[in-house]
Amino acid sequence: MELIPAAATLKPTPAAKRMIAEQLYVRGRHFIAAAILLHQHDGDENVVVHLLCQGFELVLKGLLLARDFDKYQPHPRGI
């Protein structure tokens, strides 16, 4: 008898999909806020740019998932 992992058969509900998208969006905003604060306190510009890029990436991923979660699926370890 072959055992199938529970995660292989479970699908996120629409509410869970919305929460995942919102979490990515909020995390991206936090990265951007950290970049702004670091810039205001004369932080290293390379770190500021890295935080901005990371923030924009997560914000955009969150927006794509909010638009059509099933088309733009997150990486299994993404959250």
Secondary structure, 3 states (H helix, E strand, C coil): CCCCCHHHHCCCCHHHHHHHHHHHHHHHHHHHHHHHHHHHCCCCHHHHHHHHHHHHHHHHHHHHHHHCCCCCCCCCCCC
